[in-house]
Amino acid sequence: MQAPSLPKLSTIDIKLESHVALITLNRPDKSNAMNDAMWEELRTAFEWVDRTPQARVVVLGGNGQNFCGGIDLAMAMSLQGKIKDDCVGRQNEKIHELVLHLQSCLNSLERCRKPIIAAVQGACVGAGLDLISAADLRYCCENAYFSVKEIDLGIVADMGSLQRLPHLIGDGRTREMAFTGRNVPGDEAERMGLVSRCYPNMDTLLMGVMEIADGIASKSPLTMRGIKQVINYSRDHSVADGLQYVAAWNAGMLISKDLETAAICTLMKEPPVFRD
């Protein structure tokens, strides 16, 4: 199959290596703070992954000392000019539309049917925490720290942390992080379940995450897409609804070449090789 062409982005580096898409925030001099371009390019990158069969799993990282320092202050300061209107109602409508637009950029991680693994070093605050909350798996190194920083800016966090964190770390811990804005260090983030594992340093983090990504990439792509969609649906619905959804999924996709390949290779005690 012809190699896919990579999107040309200015704030994000994207590579494809052995079925693993490496998406890296690339504004290291600004702690990878999210400016206008990065919000849009995140959506572009994950939509590309979703429609590219060769990309089976994503590793999301950040160049430099910090994963993401939150929203870019220059972007935040420019918002007033974008929403200005003589009519208060229309001005407020613009605010509402802007928030929904930025939410959609981060929601692209959940809309992407491929598993997404976040690898975090240094600061992961504000919008950075919103970003990794939408990923499927999260890992960090010991120098990482996490914060719902919006409280210190007089803002109710509105990009997903308050909605997703309770499912990851529980209601009480989410409230504590949101009310205090304190920095949660990497080892504590592991204990509370925000990350699956805290590695000693950046080198071991990247080695560990790539090993996990390679393992996921070797599994059935069709099944992997189904698992993500079923888990996300079940999170937002009742148990009964979730069971109905997975029944419908398997009724449509269970009988596949991937199932046949997995069964034969299990009997033959050989590693299966699945099509993209």
SERO-320645 format. One record per residue: x, y, z of N, C-alpha, C in turn. Coordinates in Angstrom, 2 decimals. Example, Ala and Ser with C-alpha at 12.3 -4.5 7.8 and 13.67 -1.06 7.14 Angstrom:
BEGIN
n_X, n_Y, n_Z, ca_X, ca_Y, ca_Z, c_X, c_Y, c_Z
13.19, -5.69, 7.80, 12.30, -4.50, 7.80, 13.20, -3.30, 7.80
12.85, -2.25, 7.08, 13.67, -1.06, 7.14, 12.90, 0.03, 7.87
end
This chain:
BEGIN
n_X, n_Y, n_Z, ca_X, ca_Y, ca_Z, c_X, c_Y, c_Z
0.85, -1.19, 0.00, 0.00, 0.00, 0.00, 0.88, 1.24, 0.00
0.50, 2.26, -0.76, 1.29, 3.47, -0.87, 1.38, 4.18, 0.47
2.58, 4.67, 0.79, 2.77, 5.39, 2.05, 1.93, 6.65, 2.06
1.25, 6.93, 3.17, 0.40, 8.12, 3.21, 1.24, 9.39, 3.28
0.74, 10.47, 2.67, 1.42, 11.75, 2.76, 1.08, 12.40, 4.10
2.11, 12.94, 4.76, 1.91, 13.54, 6.07, 1.40, 14.97, 5.91
0.49, 15.40, 6.80, 0.04, 16.79, 6.73, 1.17, 17.74, 7.08
1.21, 18.90, 6.45, 2.23, 19.90, 6.72, 1.72, 20.85, 7.80
2.34, 20.78, 8.97, 1.89, 21.55, 10.12, 3.02, 22.44, 10.64
2.66, 23.53, 11.29, 3.66, 24.50, 11.75, 3.97, 24.38, 13.24
3.04, 23.84, 14.03, 3.24, 23.78, 15.49, 3.29, 22.35, 16.01
3.09, 21.40, 15.12, 3.07, 19.99, 15.51, 3.92, 19.19, 14.54
4.76, 18.32, 15.09, 5.55, 17.41, 14.27, 4.83, 16.07, 14.21
4.70, 15.49, 13.04, 4.00, 14.22, 12.89, 4.83, 13.27, 12.04
4.98, 12.05, 12.53, 5.73, 11.01, 11.83, 4.93, 9.71, 11.92
5.24, 8.79, 11.03, 4.62, 7.47, 11.05, 5.73, 6.44, 10.96
5.87, 5.63, 12.02, 6.92, 4.63, 12.08, 6.33, 3.29, 12.51
6.36, 2.32, 11.59, 5.89, 0.96, 11.91, 4.51, 0.96, 12.54
3.58, 1.63, 11.89, 2.18, 1.68, 12.30, 1.94, 2.57, 13.52
2.97, 3.22, 14.06, 2.81, 4.12, 15.20, 2.94, 5.56, 14.71
1.88, 6.36, 14.90, 1.93, 7.77, 14.56, 2.48, 8.55, 15.76
3.54, 9.29, 15.52, 4.15, 10.11, 16.56, 3.72, 11.56, 16.35
2.87, 12.05, 17.24, 2.38, 13.42, 17.17, 3.00, 14.19, 18.31
3.80, 15.21, 17.98, 4.58, 15.92, 18.98, 4.30, 17.42, 18.94
3.86, 17.98, 20.05, 3.70, 19.42, 20.15, 5.08, 20.06, 19.98
5.18, 21.07, 19.12, 6.51, 21.53, 18.72, 6.64, 23.05, 18.83
6.42, 23.55, 20.03, 6.73, 24.95, 20.36, 7.55, 24.95, 21.66
8.71, 24.29, 21.66, 9.44, 24.09, 22.91, 9.86, 25.39, 23.60
10.10, 26.44, 22.82, 10.50, 27.72, 23.42, 9.35, 28.39, 24.15
8.13, 27.94, 23.91, 6.94, 28.47, 24.57, 6.30, 27.42, 25.48
7.08, 26.40, 25.89, 6.56, 25.29, 26.70, 5.38, 24.61, 26.02
5.39, 24.64, 24.66, 4.32, 24.04, 23.87, 2.94, 24.59, 24.22
2.93, 25.88, 24.60, 1.64, 26.54, 24.84, 0.81, 26.51, 23.56
-0.48, 26.33, 23.72, -1.36, 26.10, 22.58, -1.86, 27.43, 22.01
-1.31, 27.81, 20.84, -1.78, 29.02, 20.16, -2.86, 28.66, 19.16
-3.34, 29.66, 18.42, -4.43, 29.42, 17.47, -4.11, 28.28, 16.51
-2.88, 28.31, 15.97, -2.51, 27.31, 14.98, -2.51, 25.91, 15.58
-2.01, 25.77, 16.81, -1.91, 24.43, 17.40, -3.27, 23.82, 17.65
-4.25, 24.61, 18.09, -5.59, 24.07, 18.28, -6.11, 23.47, 16.98
-5.97, 24.21, 15.89, -6.46, 23.74, 14.60, -5.66, 22.54, 14.11
-4.34, 22.57, 14.32, -3.50, 21.50, 13.80, -3.65, 20.21, 14.60
-4.04, 20.30, 15.86, -4.36, 19.09, 16.60, -5.50, 18.34, 15.92
-6.54, 19.08, 15.55, -7.67, 18.44, 14.87, -7.22, 17.86, 13.52
-6.42, 18.61, 12.78, -5.92, 18.13, 11.50, -5.13, 16.84, 11.68
-4.26, 16.80, 12.68, -3.40, 15.63, 12.91, -4.21, 14.40, 13.27
-5.18, 14.55, 14.16, -5.93, 13.37, 14.59, -6.97, 12.93, 13.56
-7.46, 13.85, 12.77, -8.32, 13.44, 11.66, -7.50, 12.68, 10.62
-6.25, 13.09, 10.41, -5.37, 12.35, 9.50, -5.12, 10.94, 10.01
-4.84, 10.81, 11.29, -4.63, 9.47, 11.87, -5.87, 8.62, 11.70
-7.03, 9.18, 11.96, -8.27, 8.41, 11.90, -8.52, 7.83, 10.51
-8.18, 8.58, 9.48, -8.49, 8.11, 8.12, -7.30, 7.42, 7.46
-6.18, 7.25, 8.16, -4.99, 6.61, 7.61, -4.87, 5.19, 8.14
-5.15, 4.17, 7.33, -5.13, 2.79, 7.83, -3.78, 2.37, 8.41
-2.69, 2.89, 7.84, -1.36, 2.48, 8.31, -1.07, 2.97, 9.73
-1.75, 4.00, 10.18, -1.58, 4.52, 11.54, -2.53, 3.77, 12.47
-1.99, 2.88, 13.28, -2.83, 2.04, 14.14, -2.91, 2.55, 15.57
-1.92, 3.30, 16.00, -1.88, 3.81, 17.37, -1.09, 5.10, 17.36
-1.36, 5.98, 18.32, -0.72, 7.30, 18.39, 0.07, 7.42, 19.69
1.27, 7.99, 19.60, 2.00, 8.45, 20.78, 2.02, 9.97, 20.71
1.43, 10.61, 21.70, 1.34, 12.06, 21.76, 2.33, 12.59, 22.78
3.25, 13.44, 22.34, 4.26, 13.98, 23.23, 4.48, 15.47, 22.99
5.47, 16.01, 23.69, 5.81, 17.42, 23.54, 7.31, 17.61, 23.50
7.80, 18.40, 22.57, 9.23, 18.69, 22.48, 9.67, 19.61, 23.61
10.92, 19.44, 24.07, 11.47, 20.34, 25.06, 11.26, 19.86, 26.49
11.35, 20.80, 27.43, 11.31, 20.49, 28.86, 9.89, 20.21, 29.37
8.90, 20.76, 28.68, 7.52, 20.64, 29.15, 6.60, 20.05, 28.09
5.66, 19.25, 28.54, 4.67, 18.69, 27.61, 3.79, 19.79, 27.05
3.14, 20.56, 27.94, 2.28, 21.65, 27.49, 1.99, 22.59, 28.65
2.30, 23.88, 28.44, 2.08, 24.88, 29.47, 0.70, 25.50, 29.46
-0.23, 24.93, 28.69, -1.59, 25.45, 28.65, -1.84, 26.32, 27.44
-2.87, 27.13, 27.50, -3.21, 28.00, 26.37, -2.17, 29.11, 26.26
-1.83, 29.48, 25.05, -0.86, 30.56, 24.81, -1.46, 31.89, 25.28
-0.69, 32.63, 26.09, -1.22, 33.86, 26.66, -1.53, 34.90, 25.59
-0.73, 34.93, 24.52, -1.02, 35.87, 23.44, -2.36, 35.57, 22.79
-2.67, 34.27, 22.64, -3.97, 33.89, 22.10, -5.08, 34.31, 23.05
-4.87, 34.06, 24.34, -5.89, 34.41, 25.33, -6.16, 35.92, 25.33
-5.09, 36.71, 25.20, -5.26, 38.16, 25.21, -5.96, 38.67, 23.96
-5.84, 37.92, 22.86, -6.44, 38.36, 21.59, -7.92, 38.02, 21.48
-8.41, 37.19, 22.40, -9.80, 36.73, 22.29, -10.79, 37.88, 22.41
-10.44, 38.87, 23.23, -11.37, 40.00, 23.42, -11.70, 40.67, 22.10
-10.68, 40.86, 21.25, -10.91, 41.48, 19.96, -11.76, 40.64, 19.04
-11.66, 39.32, 19.16, -12.42, 38.43, 18.28, -13.91, 38.40, 18.61
-14.23, 38.64, 19.87, -15.64, 38.53, 20.27, -16.32, 39.88, 20.41
-15.58, 40.97, 20.24, -16.14, 42.30, 20.47, -17.33, 42.57, 19.56
-18.39, 43.08, 20.14, -19.60, 43.39, 19.38, -20.40, 44.42, 20.15
-21.06, 45.33, 19.45, -21.88, 46.35, 20.12, -23.07, 45.73, 20.82
-23.49, 44.57, 20.34, -24.64, 43.87, 20.93, -24.14, 42.84, 21.94
-24.56, 42.97, 23.19, -24.11, 42.05, 24.24, -24.51, 40.62, 23.91
-25.72, 40.45, 23.40, -26.18, 39.10, 23.07, -25.31, 38.45, 22.02
-24.97, 39.20, 20.96, -24.13, 38.65, 19.90, -22.70, 38.42, 20.38
-22.21, 39.29, 21.25, -20.88, 39.09, 21.81, -20.83, 37.79, 22.62
-21.84, 37.58, 23.43, -21.89, 36.36, 24.23, -22.06, 35.11, 23.36
-22.80, 35.27, 22.26, -22.95, 34.17, 21.33, -21.60, 33.80, 20.72
-20.77, 34.81, 20.42, -19.44, 34.54, 19.88, -18.57, 33.79, 20.88
-18.68, 34.15, 22.15, -17.93, 33.44, 23.18, -18.34, 31.97, 23.20
-19.64, 31.76, 23.16, -20.17, 30.40, 23.18, -19.67, 29.59, 21.99
-19.70, 30.19, 20.80, -19.24, 29.51, 19.59, -17.74, 29.22, 19.66
-16.98, 30.16, 20.21, -15.53, 29.97, 20.32, -15.20, 28.81, 21.25
-15.86, 28.75, 22.40, -15.62, 27.66, 23.34, -15.95, 26.32, 22.70
-17.09, 26.23, 22.01, -17.46, 24.98, 21.36, -16.46, 24.61, 20.27
-15.93, 25.61, 19.56, -14.95, 25.34, 18.51, -13.67, 24.74, 19.11
-13.16, 25.34, 20.19, -11.94, 24.84, 20.82, -12.18, 23.46, 21.44
-13.35, 23.27, 22.02, -13.69, 21.94, 22.53, -13.64, 20.90, 21.43
-14.15, 21.25, 20.26, -14.16, 20.31, 19.14, -12.75, 19.93, 18.72
-11.81, 20.88, 18.82, -10.42, 20.57, 18.47, -9.87, 19.47, 19.38
-10.15, 19.55, 20.69, -9.68, 18.53, 21.62, -10.51, 17.25, 21.53
-11.78, 17.40, 21.22, -12.63, 16.22, 21.06, -12.18, 15.35, 19.90
-11.34, 15.90, 19.02, -10.83, 15.12, 17.89, -10.04, 13.90, 18.38
-9.50, 13.95, 19.58, -8.79, 12.79, 20.13, -9.77, 11.65, 20.39
-10.94, 11.98, 20.89, -11.94, 10.93, 21.13, -12.60, 10.48, 19.84
-12.77, 11.41, 18.90, -13.35, 11.02, 17.62, -12.40, 10.12, 16.83
-11.11, 10.28, 17.01, -10.13, 9.41, 16.36, -10.32, 7.99, 16.89
-10.51, 7.03, 16.00, -10.83, 5.66, 16.41, -9.60, 4.86, 16.84
-8.42, 5.44, 16.72, -7.19, 4.73, 17.07, -6.81, 5.04, 18.53
-6.22, 4.09, 19.25, -5.76, 4.36, 20.61, -4.71, 5.46, 20.64
-4.81, 6.35, 21.63, -3.89, 7.47, 21.77, -3.20, 7.38, 23.13
-1.86, 7.38, 23.10, -1.06, 7.28, 24.31, -0.35, 8.62, 24.52
-0.58, 9.26, 25.67, 0.10, 10.52, 25.98, 1.33, 10.23, 26.83
2.47, 10.83, 26.45, 3.72, 10.70, 27.19, 4.09, 12.09, 27.69
4.11, 12.28, 29.02, 4.18, 13.61, 29.60, 5.47, 13.81, 30.40
6.14, 14.94, 30.13, 7.27, 15.37, 30.94, 7.04, 16.83, 31.33
7.59, 17.24, 32.46, 7.47, 18.63, 32.88, 6.03, 19.05, 33.09
5.74, 20.30, 32.69, 4.42, 20.87, 32.93, 3.36, 20.28, 32.01
2.23, 19.96, 32.61, 1.03, 19.56, 31.87, -0.13, 20.23, 32.58
-0.38, 21.48, 32.23, -1.33, 22.29, 33.00, -2.39, 22.89, 32.08
-3.52, 23.24, 32.68, -4.58, 23.90, 31.93, -5.00, 23.11, 30.72
-4.87, 23.72, 29.55, -5.27, 23.07, 28.30, -4.47, 21.80, 28.04
-3.23, 21.73, 28.57, -2.44, 20.50, 28.43, -3.10, 19.34, 29.14
-3.66, 19.60, 30.33, -4.38, 18.55, 31.05, -5.68, 18.20, 30.34
-6.36, 19.22, 29.79, -7.55, 18.94, 28.98, -7.20, 17.99, 27.84
-6.03, 18.23, 27.22, -5.60, 17.45, 26.07, -5.38, 15.99, 26.43
-4.60, 15.73, 27.48, -4.31, 14.33, 27.81, -5.51, 13.63, 28.40
-6.45, 14.39, 28.97, -7.66, 13.76, 29.51, -8.48, 13.11, 28.40
-8.32, 13.59, 27.18, -9.04, 13.04, 26.03, -8.29, 11.88, 25.39
-7.07, 11.60, 25.85, -6.31, 10.46, 25.33, -6.82, 9.17, 25.97
-6.36, 8.05, 25.46, -6.80, 6.75, 25.98, -5.92, 6.25, 27.10
-4.62, 6.47, 26.99, -3.66, 6.05, 28.00, -2.72, 7.21, 28.27
-2.27, 7.32, 29.53, -1.38, 8.40, 29.93, -0.22, 7.83, 30.75
0.99, 8.29, 30.41, 2.19, 7.91, 31.15, 3.01, 9.18, 31.35
3.88, 9.18, 32.37, 4.69, 10.36, 32.62, 6.03, 9.96, 33.20
6.93, 10.93, 33.34, 8.16, 10.70, 34.07, 8.10, 11.50, 35.37
9.07, 11.29, 36.25, 8.98, 11.82, 37.61, 8.97, 13.33, 37.69
9.51, 14.01, 36.66, 9.52, 15.48, 36.73, 8.22, 16.10, 36.22
7.26, 15.28, 35.84, 5.98, 15.80, 35.34, 5.13, 16.33, 36.49
4.31, 17.32, 36.16, 3.30, 17.77, 37.12, 2.07, 18.23, 36.36
0.92, 18.09, 37.03, -0.37, 18.29, 36.39, -1.19, 19.28, 37.23
-1.93, 20.16, 36.54, -2.70, 21.16, 37.28, -3.90, 21.62, 36.47
-5.06, 21.73, 37.16, -6.22, 22.43, 36.59, -6.00, 23.90, 36.93
-5.25, 24.59, 36.11, -4.73, 25.92, 36.43, -5.76, 27.03, 36.28
-6.88, 26.74, 35.66, -7.84, 27.79, 35.33, -8.35, 28.54, 36.55
-8.41, 27.87, 37.71, -8.91, 28.54, 38.92, -8.08, 29.78, 39.24
-6.77, 29.73, 38.96, -5.89, 30.86, 39.26, -6.04, 31.99, 38.26
-6.74, 31.74, 37.16, -6.99, 32.77, 36.15, -8.43, 33.28, 36.21
-9.18, 32.79, 37.21, -10.57, 33.20, 37.34, -11.46, 32.64, 36.26
-11.13, 31.41, 35.81, -11.89, 30.77, 34.72, -12.41, 29.43, 35.19
-13.63, 29.09, 34.83, -14.14, 27.73, 35.00, -13.60, 26.91, 33.84
-12.77, 25.91, 34.12, -12.17, 25.09, 33.06, -13.26, 24.56, 32.15
-13.11, 24.79, 30.84, -14.22, 24.49, 29.92, -13.80, 23.68, 28.70
-12.62, 23.03, 28.76, -12.16, 22.27, 27.61, -12.15, 20.76, 27.85
-12.76, 20.30, 28.94, -12.93, 18.87, 29.11, -12.43, 18.26, 30.40
-11.54, 18.94, 31.13, -11.00, 18.35, 32.35, -12.09, 18.05, 33.38
-13.01, 19.00, 33.58, -14.04, 18.81, 34.60, -15.02, 17.70, 34.22
-15.09, 17.40, 32.92, -15.98, 16.33, 32.47, -15.28, 14.97, 32.43
-14.00, 14.94, 32.07, -13.30, 13.67, 31.87, -12.55, 13.19, 33.11
-12.00, 14.12, 33.88, -11.21, 13.69, 35.04, -11.99, 12.86, 36.05
-13.28, 13.16, 36.33, -13.99, 12.31, 37.29, -14.01, 10.84, 36.90
-14.00, 10.55, 35.60, -13.99, 9.16, 35.15, -12.60, 8.55, 35.30
-11.58, 9.38, 35.42, -10.20, 8.89, 35.52, -9.73, 8.81, 36.97
-10.01, 9.84, 37.77, -9.45, 9.90, 39.12, -10.53, 10.02, 40.20
-11.79, 10.07, 39.80, -12.87, 10.16, 40.78, -13.31, 11.60, 41.01
-14.50, 11.73, 41.55, -15.11, 13.05, 41.76, -14.34, 13.87, 42.78
-13.98, 13.26, 43.90, -13.32, 14.01, 44.98, -11.98, 14.58, 44.56
-11.16, 13.77, 43.92, -9.84, 14.25, 43.48, -9.97, 15.32, 42.40
-10.96, 15.17, 41.53, -11.19, 16.19, 40.51, -11.55, 17.52, 41.16
-12.43, 17.49, 42.14, -12.83, 18.72, 42.83, -11.63, 19.36, 43.52
-10.80, 18.54, 44.15, -9.64, 19.09, 44.84, -8.69, 19.77, 43.86
-8.40, 19.12, 42.73, -7.53, 19.73, 41.73, -8.14, 21.01, 41.17
-9.43, 20.99, 40.90, -10.09, 22.15, 40.28, -10.20, 23.33, 41.24
-10.48, 23.04, 42.53, -10.65, 24.12, 43.51, -9.32, 24.73, 43.94
-8.27, 23.92, 44.01, -6.99, 24.40, 44.53, -6.02, 24.85, 43.44
-6.09, 24.23, 42.26, -5.14, 24.54, 41.19, -3.73, 24.07, 41.50
-3.56, 23.20, 42.49, -2.22, 22.79, 42.89, -1.58, 21.87, 41.86
-0.26, 21.82, 41.89, 0.48, 20.94, 41.01, 0.51, 19.53, 41.60
0.08, 18.57, 40.82, 0.12, 17.16, 41.22, 1.35, 16.54, 40.57
2.34, 16.10, 41.37, 3.57, 15.53, 40.79, 3.32, 14.16, 40.17
4.27, 13.72, 39.35, 4.11, 12.50, 38.58, 3.82, 11.27, 39.41
4.53, 11.10, 40.54, 4.32, 9.90, 41.35, 2.93, 9.89, 41.97
2.42, 11.06, 42.37, 1.06, 11.13, 42.89, 0.04, 10.90, 41.79
0.33, 11.41, 40.59, -0.57, 11.20, 39.45, -0.73, 9.72, 39.16
0.34, 8.94, 39.35, 0.25, 7.49, 39.18, -0.63, 6.87, 40.26
-0.44, 7.30, 41.50, -1.21, 6.72, 42.60, -2.70, 7.01, 42.46
-3.05, 8.19, 41.95, -4.46, 8.54, 41.83, -5.09, 8.01, 40.54
-4.28, 7.45, 39.64, -4.82, 6.87, 38.41, -4.90, 7.82, 37.24
-4.33, 9.02, 37.39, -4.31, 9.95, 36.26, -3.39, 9.43, 35.16
-2.28, 8.82, 35.55, -1.39, 8.15, 34.61, -1.28, 6.68, 35.02
-1.01, 5.82, 34.05, -0.90, 4.40, 34.33, 0.44, 4.04, 34.97
1.49, 4.83, 34.64, 2.80, 4.57, 35.21, 3.65, 5.83, 35.16
4.44, 6.04, 36.19, 5.39, 7.14, 36.25, 6.80, 6.57, 36.12
7.52, 6.94, 35.07, 8.86, 6.43, 34.80, 9.91, 7.34, 35.43
11.12, 6.82, 35.69, 12.15, 7.61, 36.36, 12.59, 8.84, 35.58
12.66, 8.75, 34.26, 13.15, 9.87, 33.47, 12.56, 9.81, 32.06
12.92, 10.79, 31.24, 12.34, 10.91, 29.91, 12.73, 9.74, 29.02
13.98, 9.29, 29.13, 14.43, 8.18, 28.28, 13.63, 6.92, 28.55
13.46, 6.58, 29.83, 12.70, 5.36, 30.15, 11.23, 5.53, 29.82
10.72, 6.76, 29.93, 9.33, 7.03, 29.55, 9.12, 6.72, 28.08
9.98, 7.26, 27.23, 9.81, 7.06, 25.79, 10.00, 5.61, 25.39
10.98, 4.94, 26.01, 11.18, 3.52, 25.72, 9.96, 2.70, 26.13
9.44, 2.99, 27.32, 8.28, 2.25, 27.80, 7.04, 2.49, 26.97
6.80, 3.74, 26.62, 5.62, 4.08, 25.84, 5.70, 3.48, 24.43
6.88, 3.52, 23.82, 7.02, 2.95, 22.48, 6.83, 1.43, 22.50
7.27, 0.79, 23.56, 7.05, -0.66, 23.68, 5.56, -0.96, 23.78
4.84, -0.16, 24.55, 3.39, -0.33, 24.67, 2.71, -0.07, 23.32
3.14, 1.00, 22.64, 2.54, 1.34, 21.35, 2.78, 0.25, 20.32
4.00, -0.29, 20.29, 4.30, -1.36, 19.34, 3.44, -2.59, 19.63
3.23, -2.87, 20.90, 2.38, -4.01, 21.25, 0.95, -3.82, 20.79
0.42, -2.62, 21.00, -0.94, -2.32, 20.54, -1.04, -2.39, 19.02
-0.01, -1.88, 18.34, -0.02, -1.86, 16.88, -0.01, -3.25, 16.28
0.42, -4.25, 17.05, 0.45, -5.62, 16.54, -0.90, -6.32, 16.65
-1.86, -5.70, 17.35, -3.18, -6.30, 17.53, -4.08, -6.01, 16.33
-5.25, -6.62, 16.33, -6.22, -6.41, 15.26, -6.67, -4.95, 15.22
-6.41, -4.24, 14.12, -6.85, -2.84, 14.03, -8.37, -2.69, 14.12
-9.09, -3.60, 13.50, -10.55, -3.53, 13.54, -11.06, -3.69, 14.97
-10.49, -4.65, 15.69, -10.90, -4.87, 17.07, -10.53, -3.68, 17.95
-9.34, -3.12, 17.72, -8.90, -1.97, 18.51, -9.84, -0.80, 18.34
-10.27, -0.55, 17.11, -11.21, 0.55, 16.88, -12.53, 0.28, 17.60
-12.96, -0.97, 17.57, -14.20, -1.33, 18.26, -14.09, -1.14, 19.76
-12.97, -1.54, 20.35, -12.79, -1.39, 21.80, -12.91, 0.08, 22.21
-12.22, 0.96, 21.46, -12.25, 2.39, 21.82, -13.67, 2.95, 21.72
-14.36, 2.62, 20.64, -15.69, 3.16, 20.46, -16.66, 2.62, 21.51
-16.53, 1.36, 21.86, -17.43, 0.78, 22.87, -17.15, 1.37, 24.25
-15.88, 1.54, 24.61, -15.55, 2.12, 25.91, -16.06, 3.55, 26.01
-15.82, 4.35, 24.98, -16.27, 5.74, 25.01, -17.80, 5.84, 25.08
-18.47, 5.00, 24.32, -19.94, 5.01, 24.36, -20.44, 4.59, 25.74
-19.85, 3.54, 26.29, -20.31, 3.01, 27.57, -20.08, 4.00, 28.71
-19.01, 4.79, 28.62, -18.75, 5.80, 29.65, -19.91, 6.78, 29.78
-20.53, 7.13, 28.66, -21.54, 8.17, 28.63, -22.97, 7.63, 28.64
-23.13, 6.30, 28.82, -24.46, 5.70, 28.79, -24.59, 4.68, 29.92
-25.79, 4.16, 30.08, -26.02, 3.15, 31.11, -25.37, 1.83, 30.72
-25.25, 0.94, 31.70, -24.70, -0.38, 31.43, -25.53, -1.10, 30.37
-26.86, -0.99, 30.48, -27.75, -1.65, 29.52, -27.52, -1.10, 28.11
-27.39, 0.21, 28.00, -27.14, 0.81, 26.69, -25.79, 0.37, 26.14
-24.80, 0.30, 27.02, -23.47, -0.12, 26.58, -23.46, -1.55, 26.08
-24.22, -2.42, 26.73, -24.30, -3.82, 26.30, -25.01, -3.94, 24.96
-26.04, -3.13, 24.77, -26.72, -3.12, 23.48, -25.77, -2.65, 22.37
-24.95, -1.64, 22.69, -24.04, -1.08, 21.70, -22.99, -2.11, 21.28
-22.39, -2.78, 22.26, -21.35, -3.76, 21.92, -21.95, -4.95, 21.20
-23.20, -5.30, 21.53, -23.86, -6.39, 20.80, -24.05, -6.01, 19.33
-24.45, -4.77, 19.10, -24.63, -4.30, 17.73, -23.29, -4.25, 17.00
-22.24, -3.80, 17.71, -20.91, -3.75, 17.09, -20.46, -5.14, 16.66
-20.53, -6.09, 17.56, -20.07, -7.45, 17.23, -20.96, -8.12, 16.20
-22.24, -7.78, 16.19, -23.11, -8.34, 15.15, -22.65, -7.89, 13.77
-22.08, -6.68, 13.70, -21.65, -6.16, 12.42, -20.21, -6.47, 12.06
-19.32, -6.51, 13.08, -17.88, -6.57, 12.79, -17.15, -7.79, 13.34
-17.81, -8.65, 14.11, -17.12, -9.78, 14.74, -16.56, -10.76, 13.70
-17.38, -11.11, 12.73, -16.94, -12.07, 11.71, -16.08, -11.33, 10.70
-14.77, -11.50, 10.84, -13.84, -10.72, 10.02, -12.61, -11.55, 9.70
-11.79, -11.06, 8.79, -10.51, -11.68, 8.49, -9.59, -11.64, 9.71
-9.75, -10.60, 10.54, -8.92, -10.50, 11.74, -9.22, -11.65, 12.70
-10.50, -11.99, 12.85, -10.88, -13.11, 13.71, -10.31, -14.42, 13.17
-10.40, -14.60, 11.88, -9.87, -15.81, 11.25, -8.36, -15.90, 11.44
-7.67, -14.79, 11.22, -6.21, -14.77, 11.37, -5.81, -15.06, 12.80
-6.49, -14.45, 13.77, -6.16, -14.65, 15.17, -6.37, -16.11, 15.57
-7.46, -16.72, 15.11, -7.74, -18.11, 15.46, -6.70, -19.06, 14.88
-6.36, -18.88, 13.61, -5.38, -19.76, 12.97, -4.01, -19.62, 13.62
-3.60, -18.39, 13.88, -2.27, -18.16, 14.46, -2.20, -18.65, 15.90
-3.31, -18.60, 16.62, -3.34, -19.16, 17.98, -3.12, -20.66, 17.94
-3.79, -21.33, 17.01, -3.62, -22.78, 16.86, -2.21, -23.13, 16.42
-1.65, -22.33, 15.54, -0.32, -22.59, 15.00, 0.80, -22.06, 15.91
0.39, -21.36, 16.98, 1.36, -20.75, 17.90, 2.33, -19.83, 17.16
1.76, -19.01, 16.27, 2.52, -18.04, 15.51, 1.97, -16.65, 15.77
2.80, -15.62, 15.71, 2.29, -14.25, 15.90, 1.43, -13.84, 14.70
0.25, -13.32, 14.91, -0.61, -12.94, 13.80, -0.13, -11.65, 13.13
-0.40, -11.55, 11.84, -0.12, -10.32, 11.09, -1.44, -9.88, 10.46
-1.92, -8.71, 10.87, -3.22, -8.23, 10.43, -3.07, -7.17, 9.34
-4.07, -7.07, 8.49, -4.07, -6.02, 7.47, -4.41, -4.69, 8.13
-4.02, -3.60, 7.48, -4.33, -2.27, 8.01, -5.81, -2.01, 7.94
end
